[in-house]
Structures are given as C-alpha cells and as structure tokens.
Amino acid sequence: MDINGIAHIQLTVTNLKKSLPFYKQLLEFFNMTRIFESDQYYYAVGGRTGVAISQASPDQADEKFVQTRVGLHHFCFRLRSREDVDLLHEFVKKTGAKIIRPPMQEDNWAPGYYSLLFEDPDGIRLEANFIPGKGNLDPKTQLPKKWDW
C-alpha cells in the first residue's frame, strides 16, 4: 500500500487564546481555510494538509515544550520555491515569533534543501522548506551517512 501523505497534524498548546492569533495568521498566510473553531480547538486545511491546534488539559497547561522529549521534535511545511521561504521569513519576523535559523541552504539533508526554522508561542519548532525536484521523495536520493541533529 502507498500512503497519500499525512492528512493532518495536531499540536497541543498551553494557552489556546495566546497561541491562536499566531496560528491563524500563519495558516491564513499559507492560504489554509478554517474548518472548525471553538474555545478548545482550531482546525484549518489547505495544500492537502490539515493543521489542528488544541488546548492542553488544565493539569498539563504549565508544561513547556521540550524538543528532545518523547513526542514531537518539530514539523515542517513544504513550500513551492525559495522565494516562498524568504517571504515566509519576512512574515514570521512581523509576527514577533522567535527565529531559530533564518533561511539558508543545507545540502546535507537533500540537494538544494533551503529552509527556515522558527518557534510558536510555546516554543514548538516549525520549519518551512523548499527542495528542488522531488528531493528526498525520490527513492533514488542518497541521504548522508550521518545527520547532524
């Protein structure tokens, strides 16, 4: 069986009221359409992708995101051009989000891999990249022997 991509990803945030303005701006910037919104949940779709943002349970609301803890490390939006990555960088700067790494090319991930890394209000890492051609989606792509995390 061949899968058809990832249908959606859901992120849990400590304070939905605080995080939602950031995510609404970001997902609208990506031309994603809001499908559902409540005081506990927000869901938008676009580009064959769904992103959900949900409120943490009260007993977990004081937790902080730790990238190396079991669970999500980060997630990455695939963009259509280097220029899109650069436009997103300018947009993200205006939101006040913390930029971990500005746009740069890192060929150790795939030839022409160009990406931006930033954080949401909880410190959850988000990436956006552009890879020419099929990149790592081409089964003939040779990955490096050692990845530098």
Secondary structure, 3 states (H helix, E strand, C coil): CCCCCCCEEEEEECCHHHHHHHHHHHHHHCCCEEEEECCCEEEEEECCEEEEEEECCHHHCCCCCCCCCCCCCCEEEECCCHHHHHHHHHHHHHHCCCEEEEEEECCCCCCCCEEEEEECCCCCEEEEEECCCCHHHCCCCCCCCCCCC
